[in-house]
Amino acid sequence: MSLRLVIVGLPSSGKTTVFNALTRAEAATGTYTAAEDQPNVAMVKVPDPRLDVLTEMFKPKKTVPADVQYVDVAGLAKGMGQQGLSGKLLGHLAQGQALVHVVRAFEDSAVPHPEDSVDPLRDIETLNLELTFSDLGIIEKRLERIKNTIGKTRGPEREANEREAALLERLRVELEAGRPIRAVELGEEEEKALRGFGFLTAKPLLILLNLGEGQLGEEGERLVAAARERFGGPRIEVAALAGKIEMELAQLEPADAAEFMADLGIAESGLDRVIRLSYGLLGLISFLTAGPDECRAWTIPRGSTAVDAAGAIHSDLARGFIRAEVVAYDDLVAAGSMAEARKRGVLRSEGRTYVVKDGDVIEILFNV
C-alpha cells in the first residue's frame, strides 16, 4: 500500500513550505485560494536504514523503498467549512489516509497573518471547526436524502436505512458537542458503513507546528505541550518543525544537511519525523524482502498475517500461499546471510496466521 498524506492549513501557515521540505519539491510558496483546485503532489521514498543494510548484504539488481505521497491542497480559510467545501477540494481531502495540519507558530512581518496575530491554539481550533462543519454538512444532506426516500422502501432496505440514519444522528450529536468522529467508539459494522463518506474528522490527524528558527528548543517544546494538552486525543499526534529551515535542508547534500542539523540541534529530519509519526497514527509497519534480484520494503497494517503480507506483494502469492520463511532483521544482520540464519535456527517457517512484525524479512513460498 502507498501512504497518502494530505497537508492542510489556514492561509499563510507555511504548509507549502513544509510540503517542499518533506518532498524536496520547489512548489511556489504563498497564499493561494480554493479556486485553484490543483494541489501540489509529490511521491517520496520512505527512508529506511534497514533497507540500505540489506542492499549492501545482498547486492540486488534494484532496491525499492516504500512510498509516501504528499498532497498539498489549497488553504482552508475561516468559514469555508460552514459554507461547504468545493467538491474537488473535499475529494482531495477525503482521499487522504491521514491529514497533516500545518499550524503557523512563526512570526514574520513580511507574511501577515489573516487574523493579524499569531496564535497556534486559536488556529488549530479554527481548522478543527472547519473540518467539523464539513462533516456536519455531509451528514445533514445524507439524512435529508434518507428521510425523503425511506417511505418508499421496505424490508431489509428500510432497516438498513434506519440503522444508517440512527448512526448519522449519533455522529451529528457528537460533532455538535465538539467531539470529532475519530474519538467516537464505533463497531466494526458501523466503521464499514461510514467508509464511503470520507469524513474529515474521522481521519488520523498530525498537528505540525511550523516554528521559526528562534523557536527551536524550549519554546517549541512548550508550544507542542500546550497543543497536545488541549487537542490531544485518539489518533491525534502533535509535533513541530521549522518549515523554512527544513526546506533549506532538503536542498542540501546529505553530509552538508547533517552538519547543518547538528549545528541547529535538530536530531531528526522533518521528513523522517513526519513519516514515523504518520506510520504510528495509522498503525502501519514495514516488512522486507531481500534477494539478488531485489531488496524492498512493504507497508502493511500492524496485526497483518503472513498471508496478508503475501497479498501486499501480489494477489497470486496470497492465493497460492504455502508458507512464509521469516527471519527478524536484527537476526539476519547478525548472521550475515540467509544460509547462516538458517543454520543458527533464526530463519523459521510460518503459516498463514503468523502475525508479521515490523522489520521481518520474509520470503513467500506459494503454488498457483
Secondary structure as a PSIPRED ss2 file (coil, helix, strand):
# PSIPRED VFORMAT (PSIPRED V4.0)

   1 M C   1.000  0.000  0.000
   2 S C   1.000  0.000  0.000
   3 L E   0.000  0.000  1.000
   4 R E   0.000  0.000  1.000
   5 L E   0.000  0.000  1.000
   6 V E   0.000  0.000  1.000
   7 I E   0.000  0.000  1.000
   8 V E   0.000  0.000  1.000
   9 G C   1.000  0.000  0.000
  10 L C   1.000  0.000  0.000
  11 P C   1.000  0.000  0.000
  12 S C   1.000  0.000  0.000
  13 S C   1.000  0.000  0.000
  14 G C   1.000  0.000  0.000
  15 K H   0.000  1.000  0.000
  16 T H   0.000  1.000  0.000
  17 T H   0.000  1.000  0.000
  18 V H   0.000  1.000  0.000
  19 F H   0.000  1.000  0.000
  20 N H   0.000  1.000  0.000
  21 A H   0.000  1.000  0.000
  22 L H   0.000  1.000  0.000
  23 T H   0.000  1.000  0.000
  24 R C   1.000  0.000  0.000
  25 A C   1.000  0.000  0.000
  26 E C   1.000  0.000  0.000
  27 A C   1.000  0.000  0.000
  28 A C   1.000  0.000  0.000
  29 T C   1.000  0.000  0.000
  30 G C   1.000  0.000  0.000
  31 T C   1.000  0.000  0.000
  32 Y C   1.000  0.000  0.000
  33 T C   1.000  0.000  0.000
  34 A C   1.000  0.000  0.000
  35 A C   1.000  0.000  0.000
  36 E C   1.000  0.000  0.000
  37 D C   1.000  0.000  0.000
  38 Q C   1.000  0.000  0.000
  39 P C   1.000  0.000  0.000
  40 N E   0.000  0.000  1.000
  41 V E   0.000  0.000  1.000
  42 A E   0.000  0.000  1.000
  43 M E   0.000  0.000  1.000
  44 V E   0.000  0.000  1.000
  45 K E   0.000  0.000  1.000
  46 V C   1.000  0.000  0.000
  47 P C   1.000  0.000  0.000
  48 D C   1.000  0.000  0.000
  49 P H   0.000  1.000  0.000
  50 R H   0.000  1.000  0.000
  51 L H   0.000  1.000  0.000
  52 D H   0.000  1.000  0.000
  53 V H   0.000  1.000  0.000
  54 L H   0.000  1.000  0.000
  55 T H   0.000  1.000  0.000
  56 E H   0.000  1.000  0.000
  57 M H   0.000  1.000  0.000
  58 F H   0.000  1.000  0.000
  59 K C   1.000  0.000  0.000
  60 P C   1.000  0.000  0.000
  61 K C   1.000  0.000  0.000
  62 K E   0.000  0.000  1.000
  63 T E   0.000  0.000  1.000
  64 V E   0.000  0.000  1.000
  65 P C   1.000  0.000  0.000
  66 A C   1.000  0.000  0.000
  67 D E   0.000  0.000  1.000
  68 V E   0.000  0.000  1.000
  69 Q E   0.000  0.000  1.000
  70 Y E   0.000  0.000  1.000
  71 V E   0.000  0.000  1.000
  72 D E   0.000  0.000  1.000
  73 V C   1.000  0.000  0.000
  74 A C   1.000  0.000  0.000
  75 G C   1.000  0.000  0.000
  76 L C   1.000  0.000  0.000
  77 A C   1.000  0.000  0.000
  78 K C   1.000  0.000  0.000
  79 G C   1.000  0.000  0.000
  80 M H   0.000  1.000  0.000
  81 G H   0.000  1.000  0.000
  82 Q H   0.000  1.000  0.000
  83 Q H   0.000  1.000  0.000
  84 G C   1.000  0.000  0.000
  85 L C   1.000  0.000  0.000
  86 S C   1.000  0.000  0.000
  87 G H   0.000  1.000  0.000
  88 K H   0.000  1.000  0.000
  89 L H   0.000  1.000  0.000
  90 L H   0.000  1.000  0.000
  91 G H   0.000  1.000  0.000
  92 H H   0.000  1.000  0.000
  93 L H   0.000  1.000  0.000
  94 A H   0.000  1.000  0.000
  95 Q C   1.000  0.000  0.000
  96 G C   1.000  0.000  0.000
  97 Q C   1.000  0.000  0.000
  98 A E   0.000  0.000  1.000
  99 L E   0.000  0.000  1.000
 100 V E   0.000  0.000  1.000
 101 H E   0.000  0.000  1.000
 102 V E   0.000  0.000  1.000
 103 V E   0.000  0.000  1.000
 104 R E   0.000  0.000  1.000
 105 A C   1.000  0.000  0.000
 106 F C   1.000  0.000  0.000
 107 E C   1.000  0.000  0.000
 108 D C   1.000  0.000  0.000
 109 S C   1.000  0.000  0.000
 110 A C   1.000  0.000  0.000
 111 V C   1.000  0.000  0.000
 112 P C   1.000  0.000  0.000
 113 H C   1.000  0.000  0.000
 114 P C   1.000  0.000  0.000
 115 E C   1.000  0.000  0.000
 116 D C   1.000  0.000  0.000
 117 S C   1.000  0.000  0.000
 118 V C   1.000  0.000  0.000
 119 D C   1.000  0.000  0.000
 120 P H   0.000  1.000  0.000
 121 L H   0.000  1.000  0.000
 122 R H   0.000  1.000  0.000
 123 D H   0.000  1.000  0.000
 124 I H   0.000  1.000  0.000
 125 E H   0.000  1.000  0.000
 126 T H   0.000  1.000  0.000
 127 L H   0.000  1.000  0.000
 128 N H   0.000  1.000  0.000
 129 L H   0.000  1.000  0.000
 130 E H   0.000  1.000  0.000
 131 L H   0.000  1.000  0.000
 132 T H   0.000  1.000  0.000
 133 F H   0.000  1.000  0.000
 134 S H   0.000  1.000  0.000
 135 D H   0.000  1.000  0.000
 136 L H   0.000  1.000  0.000
 137 G H   0.000  1.000  0.000
 138 I H   0.000  1.000  0.000
 139 I H   0.000  1.000  0.000
 140 E H   0.000  1.000  0.000
 141 K H   0.000  1.000  0.000
 142 R H   0.000  1.000  0.000
 143 L H   0.000  1.000  0.000
 144 E H   0.000  1.000  0.000
 145 R H   0.000  1.000  0.000
 146 I H   0.000  1.000  0.000
 147 K H   0.000  1.000  0.000
 148 N H   0.000  1.000  0.000
 149 T H   0.000  1.000  0.000
 150 I H   0.000  1.000  0.000
 151 G H   0.000  1.000  0.000
 152 K H   0.000  1.000  0.000
 153 T C   1.000  0.000  0.000
 154 R C   1.000  0.000  0.000
 155 G H   0.000  1.000  0.000
 156 P H   0.000  1.000  0.000
 157 E H   0.000  1.000  0.000
 158 R H   0.000  1.000  0.000
 159 E H   0.000  1.000  0.000
 160 A H   0.000  1.000  0.000
 161 N H   0.000  1.000  0.000
 162 E H   0.000  1.000  0.000
 163 R H   0.000  1.000  0.000
 164 E H   0.000  1.000  0.000
 165 A H   0.000  1.000  0.000
 166 A H   0.000  1.000  0.000
 167 L H   0.000  1.000  0.000
 168 L H   0.000  1.000  0.000
 169 E H   0.000  1.000  0.000
 170 R H   0.000  1.000  0.000
 171 L H   0.000  1.000  0.000
 172 R H   0.000  1.000  0.000
 173 V H   0.000  1.000  0.000
 174 E H   0.000  1.000  0.000
 175 L H   0.000  1.000  0.000
 176 E H   0.000  1.000  0.000
 177 A C   1.000  0.000  0.000
 178 G C   1.000  0.000  0.000
 179 R C   1.000  0.000  0.000
 180 P C   1.000  0.000  0.000
 181 I H   0.000  1.000  0.000
 182 R H   0.000  1.000  0.000
 183 A H   0.000  1.000  0.000
 184 V C   1.000  0.000  0.000
 185 E C   1.000  0.000  0.000
 186 L C   1.000  0.000  0.000
 187 G C   1.000  0.000  0.000
 188 E H   0.000  1.000  0.000
 189 E H   0.000  1.000  0.000
 190 E H   0.000  1.000  0.000
 191 E H   0.000  1.000  0.000
 192 K H   0.000  1.000  0.000
 193 A H   0.000  1.000  0.000
 194 L H   0.000  1.000  0.000
 195 R H   0.000  1.000  0.000
 196 G H   0.000  1.000  0.000
 197 F H   0.000  1.000  0.000
 198 G C   1.000  0.000  0.000
 199 F C   1.000  0.000  0.000
 200 L H   0.000  1.000  0.000
 201 T H   0.000  1.000  0.000
 202 A H   0.000  1.000  0.000
 203 K C   1.000  0.000  0.000
 204 P C   1.000  0.000  0.000
 205 L E   0.000  0.000  1.000
 206 L E   0.000  0.000  1.000
 207 I E   0.000  0.000  1.000
 208 L E   0.000  0.000  1.000
 209 L E   0.000  0.000  1.000
 210 N E   0.000  0.000  1.000
 211 L C   1.000  0.000  0.000
 212 G C   1.000  0.000  0.000
 213 E H   0.000  1.000  0.000
 214 G H   0.000  1.000  0.000
 215 Q H   0.000  1.000  0.000
 216 L C   1.000  0.000  0.000
 217 G C   1.000  0.000  0.000
 218 E H   0.000  1.000  0.000
 219 E H   0.000  1.000  0.000
 220 G H   0.000  1.000  0.000
 221 E H   0.000  1.000  0.000
 222 R H   0.000  1.000  0.000
 223 L H   0.000  1.000  0.000
 224 V H   0.000  1.000  0.000
 225 A H   0.000  1.000  0.000
 226 A H   0.000  1.000  0.000
 227 A H   0.000  1.000  0.000
 228 R H   0.000  1.000  0.000
 229 E H   0.000  1.000  0.000
 230 R H   0.000  1.000  0.000
 231 F H   0.000  1.000  0.000
 232 G C   1.000  0.000  0.000
 233 G C   1.000  0.000  0.000
 234 P C   1.000  0.000  0.000
 235 R C   1.000  0.000  0.000
 236 I E   0.000  0.000  1.000
 237 E E   0.000  0.000  1.000
 238 V E   0.000  0.000  1.000
 239 A E   0.000  0.000  1.000
 240 A E   0.000  0.000  1.000
 241 L E   0.000  0.000  1.000
 242 A C   1.000  0.000  0.000
 243 G H   0.000  1.000  0.000
 244 K H   0.000  1.000  0.000
 245 I H   0.000  1.000  0.000
 246 E H   0.000  1.000  0.000
 247 M H   0.000  1.000  0.000
 248 E H   0.000  1.000  0.000
 249 L H   0.000  1.000  0.000
 250 A H   0.000  1.000  0.000
 251 Q C   1.000  0.000  0.000
 252 L C   1.000  0.000  0.000
 253 E C   1.000  0.000  0.000
 254 P H   0.000  1.000  0.000
 255 A H   0.000  1.000  0.000
 256 D H   0.000  1.000  0.000
 257 A H   0.000  1.000  0.000
 258 A H   0.000  1.000  0.000
 259 E H   0.000  1.000  0.000
 260 F H   0.000  1.000  0.000
 261 M H   0.000  1.000  0.000
 262 A H   0.000  1.000  0.000
 263 D H   0.000  1.000  0.000
 264 L H   0.000  1.000  0.000
 265 G C   1.000  0.000  0.000
 266 I C   1.000  0.000  0.000
 267 A C   1.000  0.000  0.000
 268 E C   1.000  0.000  0.000
 269 S C   1.000  0.000  0.000
 270 G H   0.000  1.000  0.000
 271 L H   0.000  1.000  0.000
 272 D H   0.000  1.000  0.000
 273 R H   0.000  1.000  0.000
 274 V H   0.000  1.000  0.000
 275 I H   0.000  1.000  0.000
 276 R H   0.000  1.000  0.000
 277 L H   0.000  1.000  0.000
 278 S H   0.000  1.000  0.000
 279 Y H   0.000  1.000  0.000
 280 G H   0.000  1.000  0.000
 281 L H   0.000  1.000  0.000
 282 L H   0.000  1.000  0.000
 283 G C   1.000  0.000  0.000
 284 L E   0.000  0.000  1.000
 285 I E   0.000  0.000  1.000
 286 S E   0.000  0.000  1.000
 287 F E   0.000  0.000  1.000
 288 L E   0.000  0.000  1.000
 289 T E   0.000  0.000  1.000
 290 A C   1.000  0.000  0.000
 291 G C   1.000  0.000  0.000
 292 P C   1.000  0.000  0.000
 293 D C   1.000  0.000  0.000
 294 E E   0.000  0.000  1.000
 295 C E   0.000  0.000  1.000
 296 R E   0.000  0.000  1.000
 297 A E   0.000  0.000  1.000
 298 W E   0.000  0.000  1.000
 299 T E   0.000  0.000  1.000
 300 I E   0.000  0.000  1.000
 301 P E   0.000  0.000  1.000
 302 R C   1.000  0.000  0.000
 303 G C   1.000  0.000  0.000
 304 S C   1.000  0.000  0.000
 305 T E   0.000  0.000  1.000
 306 A H   0.000  1.000  0.000
 307 V H   0.000  1.000  0.000
 308 D H   0.000  1.000  0.000
 309 A H   0.000  1.000  0.000
 310 A H   0.000  1.000  0.000
 311 G H   0.000  1.000  0.000
 312 A H   0.000  1.000  0.000
 313 I H   0.000  1.000  0.000
 314 H C   1.000  0.000  0.000
 315 S H   0.000  1.000  0.000
 316 D H   0.000  1.000  0.000
 317 L H   0.000  1.000  0.000
 318 A H   0.000  1.000  0.000
 319 R H   0.000  1.000  0.000
 320 G C   1.000  0.000  0.000
 321 F E   0.000  0.000  1.000
 322 I E   0.000  0.000  1.000
 323 R E   0.000  0.000  1.000
 324 A E   0.000  0.000  1.000
 325 E E   0.000  0.000  1.000
 326 V E   0.000  0.000  1.000
 327 V E   0.000  0.000  1.000
 328 A E   0.000  0.000  1.000
 329 Y H   0.000  1.000  0.000
 330 D H   0.000  1.000  0.000
 331 D H   0.000  1.000  0.000
 332 L H   0.000  1.000  0.000
 333 V H   0.000  1.000  0.000
 334 A H   0.000  1.000  0.000
 335 A H   0.000  1.000  0.000
 336 G C   1.000  0.000  0.000
 337 S C   1.000  0.000  0.000
 338 M H   0.000  1.000  0.000
 339 A H   0.000  1.000  0.000
 340 E H   0.000  1.000  0.000
 341 A H   0.000  1.000  0.000
 342 R H   0.000  1.000  0.000
 343 K H   0.000  1.000  0.000
 344 R H   0.000  1.000  0.000
 345 G C   1.000  0.000  0.000
 346 V C   1.000  0.000  0.000
 347 L C   1.000  0.000  0.000
 348 R E   0.000  0.000  1.000
 349 S E   0.000  0.000  1.000
 350 E E   0.000  0.000  1.000
 351 G C   1.000  0.000  0.000
 352 R C   1.000  0.000  0.000
 353 T C   1.000  0.000  0.000
 354 Y C   1.000  0.000  0.000
 355 V E   0.000  0.000  1.000
 356 V C   1.000  0.000  0.000
 357 K C   1.000  0.000  0.000
 358 D C   1.000  0.000  0.000
 359 G C   1.000  0.000  0.000
 360 D E   0.000  0.000  1.000
 361 V E   0.000  0.000  1.000
 362 I E   0.000  0.000  1.000
 363 E E   0.000  0.000  1.000
 364 I E   0.000  0.000  1.000
 365 L E   0.000  0.000  1.000
 366 F E   0.000  0.000  1.000
 367 N C   1.000  0.000  0.000
 368 V C   1.000  0.000  0.000
